[in-house]
Amino acid sequence: MTGTKPRIGVLGAGAWGTALAQMLASDGREVLIWALEPELVEEINAKHSNSLYLPSASLDEGIRASGDLKDFGGIDCILAVTPAQHLGSILGQLSHSPTDLVLCSKGIEAGSGRLMNEVAKDARPDSAVAVLSGPTFAHEVAAGLPTAVTLACSGGEDQWARLSQAIARPTFRPYFSDDVAGAEIGGSIKNVLAIACGVVEGLRLGQNARAALIARGYAEMLRFGEAMGARAETLAGLCGLGDLVLTCTSTSSRNFSLGKALGEGSDAKALMSDRRTVAEGAHTAPVLRQLARDRHIAMPIVDAVNDILEGSDPAHVVAGLLSRPLKAEQESAE
């Protein structure tokens, strides 16, 4: 790919996938995006819009949509932005393995407990896997507002050299890491913690409580990440703390909005069944809890989110958190 612009494809035409396609097309290159819904394929190609998932954006004419994964044959670099629970299935349907496979979905596979990079390596073993993660609201990226992300490359600096040239734009700045697991873990856990912060908002417990929850949630992220082989400095960066702060402080976050509705008294099952867009933290929470229990990692906030998603009264669950025994702030055990 040296000296030429790589062909780029995006798997998934939700808000985030569409925003990435828009950002990538901003330098004049053509971008192919896969959409599940035939009507969305037609709309993107004919009207250059995505009224289902990103109605605020007027899409670049260099973006072409397809509903056929066979059209992605010969694509050099594919950004996978499908829901985490469907990633393996969709990657398995590709007709070839791209040189670079960049994972942009955040979550842990239910049932297996695998991170997305593990799922991708099993599905496309011939591709070099990377993870793109950080504080990114789709509508801001699509609008060209300044954004910085972590780009964690399993292929090291050689892969970084390829991908940074392919992905970087004047207002979209990637930072290199080789800690793929750390980049994934930060993005996965912050979704669960964002639900908790939304609950605090829905219960009207105030900004002090939310700030404390973010700090204590970050401590849980560090405990889990380090036990899973992630580096603390990765989790202190854009894909960990940066993403956590953004997602836990705005209703633009699907996970925060879900938590807020739960805190206001809405039923979890009804909320999940009615949501067109996926609040990935609700799927990640139970597998994260099980992984933590298997490894004897204290994650009381994650436990609380699971209790609320399973139907427990949010006010009662929060009261339980507040009544936990007092201890030193930096103590790692319960």
Buried (B, 14 or more C-beta within 10 A) or exposed (E): BEEEEBBBBBBBBBBBBBBBBBBBBBEEBBBBBBBBEEEBBEBBBEEBBBEBBBEEBEBBEBBBBBBEBEBBEEBBBBBBBBBBBBBBEBBEEBEEBBBBBBBBBBBBBBEEEBBBBBBBBEBBEEBBBBBBBBBBBBBBBBBBEEBBBBBBBBBEEEBBBBBBEBBBBEBBBBBBBBBBBBBBBBBBBBBBBBBBBBBBBBBEBEEEBBBEBBEBBBBBBBBBBBBBEBBEEBBBBBBBBBBBBBBBBBEBBBBBBBBBBBBBEBEBEEBBEEBEBBBBBBBBBBBBBBBBEEEEBBBBBBBBBBBBBEEBEBBEBBEBBEEEEEEEEEEEEE
